[in-house]
Amino acid sequence: MQGIKGLCRENVGVVCARAPPNFQHRGAIISDYTARVDAPGRCKQDLVIPLPLRLRRATRAVAALLAFLVLAGATYQGVATALERHRFKRPGGLVDAGGHQLHIYCTGRGAPVVILEAAAGSMSPAWAWVQPDVARKTRVCSYDRAGLGWSEAGDGRYVASRVPEELRVLLDRANEIGPVVLVGHEAGALFARMYAARFPENTAALVLIDDPTTVQTTMRTTFPSAWPWLARVGLLRLSGQLSSLAEGLPGESGGAMRAFLNRPDHLTRAAMELSELDEVTSTARPLALSSRIVVAPVSLGTAAQPAMIVTREQAAQVIEAIDGTVGRVRESDALAKSEQ
């Protein structure tokens, strides 16, 4: 057979290769290719690339593309996070709460001290609409639970029952004198109930916003455990799926909240809190509260998770409830002093 001339492709997966000049066909069988005689003007021998070989090549190409995208996304996430760390400094201080430090931010003066307990996966900047108004009338503190926001996670896995214990240690070491008015939003309302049941002598009143023990929440976040991994490769940041929930928060607080909703470290603990919300609700529901403790329920209907107070209208309802509760506590304290 004469040397094959030219290179052609006539059908999908069928190619014809040029043979070396000294190539002579002597009836040898080439196992990887199928030879056939074509019409004049076409290749004398077509070489067929096996399907498995083409699939392997395509798989390698797709894998290389995915690896590039993951690397690019991780780089983008790392650079953006570094810039945000520099831009959004913690507004308060860090206090040792037993092997790890918790962030607490207090403003205003007066008694009783109001403590703000954020919703599951949320943090202190979520109170940006509420805290400044309350601070005009009394002292108010927002803080970040372990592993959220600017607080350290500590050792060991997340255990919801530790939240009230750590809050009591935090308040003692921060010298925030009780009895306090606890304001809890969603999961924060559950932690407030747990705190009041555990430390009734240090609890003057509760303001419970969308308390899961009394309000049925229809919306539940799906697969929060995937959030940290999606954040590591920049997909959450690109999609804005979580950070958009904080769009209504003002100023630096809104920026900080959006930044942490794209941070894998924050989202790791947030996912744990959200995944155990039903269990914590079951724990908090049967707890008995002292009849001395004032309880003020507030219903905002914040179903999105992580839940936040992102509008002035929502904040106005909460501020009104806090002001009324603080007034009742002051009246009760004044009456008790007058009777002594």
Residue pairs with C-beta under 8 A, 6 or more apart in sequence:
1 24
1 25
1 44
1 45
2 44
3 18
3 19
3 20
3 21
3 23
4 16
4 17
4 18
4 19
4 23
4 43
4 44
4 45
5 18
5 44
6 16
6 18
6 43
7 15
7 16
7 17
7 18
8 15
8 16
8 42
8 43
9 15
9 16
10 16
10 38
10 42
10 43
10 46
11 46
13 48
13 49
13 51
13 54
14 46
14 47
14 48
14 49
15 46
15 47
15 48
15 49
16 43
16 44
16 45
16 46
16 47
17 47
32 50
33 45
33 47
33 48
34 46
34 47
34 48
35 45
35 46
35 47
36 45
36 46
37 44
38 44
38 46
69 233
70 233
72 234
73 233
73 234
73 235
73 238
74 232
74 233
74 234
76 234
76 237
76 238
77 231
77 232
77 233
77 234
77 237
77 262
80 234
80 237
80 262
81 259
81 262
81 263
84 259
84 263
87 255
87 259
88 252
88 255
88 256
88 259
90 103
90 105
90 149
90 150
91 105
91 124
91 252
92 103
92 104
92 105
92 106
92 124
92 142
92 143
92 150
93 103
93 104
93 105
93 174
94 101
94 102
94 103
94 104
94 150
94 151
95 101
95 102
95 104
95 170
95 173
95 174
96 173
97 146
97 166
97 169
97 170
97 173
98 154
98 166
98 169
99 154
99 155
100 146
100 151
100 152
100 153
100 154
100 155
101 151
101 152
102 143
102 144
102 145
102 146
102 151
102 152
102 166
102 170
103 124
103 143
103 144
103 149
103 150
103 151
104 141
104 142
104 143
104 144
104 170
104 174
104 176
105 124
105 131
105 141
105 142
105 143
106 113
106 139
106 140
106 141
106 174
106 176
107 131
107 132
107 135
107 139
107 140
107 141
108 134
108 135
108 136
108 137
108 138
108 139
108 140
109 138
109 139
110 137
110 138
110 139
111 138
111 139
111 177
111 330
111 333
112 138
112 178
112 179
112 180
112 181
112 204
112 205
112 326
112 329
112 330
112 333
113 138
113 139
113 140
113 141
113 176
113 177
113 178
113 180
113 181
114 134
114 138
114 139
114 140
114 141
114 180
114 181
114 183
114 322
114 326
115 140
115 141
115 143
115 167
115 171
115 176
115 180
115 181
115 182
115 183
116 124
116 127
116 130
116 131
116 140
116 141
116 142
116 143
116 183
116 188
117 167
117 182
117 183
117 184
117 185
117 188
117 189
117 191
117 192
118 124
118 126
118 127
118 142
118 144
118 145
118 148
118 185
118 188
119 126
119 185
119 186
119 187
119 188
119 302
119 305
119 306
119 307
119 308
120 186
120 187
120 188
120 270
120 273
120 274
120 277
120 305
120 306
120 307
121 148
121 224
121 267
121 269
121 270
121 271
121 273
121 274
121 305
121 306
122 148
122 185
122 188
122 257
122 270
122 306
122 307
122 308
123 144
123 145
123 148
123 149
123 150
123 257
123 260
123 266
124 142
124 143
124 144
124 149
124 150
125 142
125 149
125 246
125 249
125 252
125 253
125 254
125 256
125 257
125 260
126 185
126 246
126 249
126 253
126 257
126 306
126 308
126 309
127 142
127 309
128 249
128 250
128 251
128 253
128 254
128 257
129 249
129 250
129 309
129 310
129 311
129 312
129 314
129 315
130 183
130 309
130 315
130 318
130 319
130 322
131 140
131 142
133 315
133 319
134 140
134 319
134 322
134 323
137 323
137 326
138 326
139 176
141 174
141 176
143 151
143 167
143 170
144 150
144 151
145 151
145 163
145 166
145 191
145 269
145 273
146 152
146 153
146 154
146 158
146 162
146 163
146 166
146 269
147 153
147 154
147 158
147 265
147 266
147 268
147 269
147 272
148 260
148 266
148 269
148 270
148 273
149 256
149 260
149 266
153 265
153 268
153 269
157 272
158 269
158 272
158 273
158 276
160 191
160 194
160 273
160 276
160 279
160 280
160 283
161 194
161 283
163 191
163 194
163 195
164 191
164 194
164 195
164 198
164 199
165 198
167 191
167 195
168 195
168 198
168 199
168 202
171 178
171 180
171 202
178 201
178 202
178 203
178 204
179 201
179 202
179 203
179 204
179 329
180 202
180 203
180 204
181 204
181 205
181 206
181 207
181 322
181 325
181 326
181 329
182 192
182 195
182 196
182 203
182 205
182 206
182 207
183 192
183 206
183 207
183 209
183 318
183 322
184 190
184 191
184 192
184 193
184 206
184 207
184 208
184 209
184 211
185 209
185 210
185 302
185 307
185 309
186 209
186 210
186 211
186 212
186 217
186 302
186 305
186 307
187 212
187 273
187 277
187 280
188 209
189 206
189 208
189 209
189 210
189 211
189 212
189 213
190 211
190 212
190 213
190 280
190 281
190 283
190 284
191 280
191 284
192 206
192 208
193 206
193 208
193 211
193 213
193 284
193 287
193 289
194 283
194 284
194 287
195 203
196 203
196 206
196 287
196 289
196 290
196 293
197 287
197 288
197 289
200 289
200 290
200 292
200 293
203 290
203 293
204 293
204 294
204 329
205 293
205 294
205 295
205 296
205 325
205 326
205 328
205 329
206 289
206 293
206 294
206 295
206 296
207 296
207 298
207 318
207 321
207 322
207 325
208 214
208 295
208 296
208 297
208 298
209 298
209 299
209 300
209 302
209 309
209 318
210 217
210 298
210 299
210 300
210 301
210 302
210 307
211 297
212 277
212 281
212 284
213 281
213 284
213 285
214 297
215 299
217 303
218 303
219 303
219 304
219 305
220 305
221 274
221 305
224 267
224 270
224 271
224 274
224 275
224 305
225 271
225 275
227 236
227 242
227 267
227 270
227 271
228 264
228 265
228 267
228 268
228 271
229 264
230 236
231 237
231 262
231 263
231 264
231 267
232 264
236 242
236 243
236 261
236 262
236 267
237 243
237 262
242 261
242 262
242 267
242 306
243 257
243 258
243 259
243 261
243 262
245 261
245 304
245 306
245 308
245 310
246 254
246 257
246 258
246 261
246 308
246 310
247 254
247 258
247 310
248 254
248 308
248 310
248 311
249 257
249 258
249 308
249 310
257 308
260 266
261 267
261 306
270 306
274 305
274 306
289 295
294 325
294 328
294 329
294 332
296 321
296 324
296 325
298 317
298 318
298 321
300 309
300 314
300 317
300 318
302 308
302 309
302 314
309 315
309 318
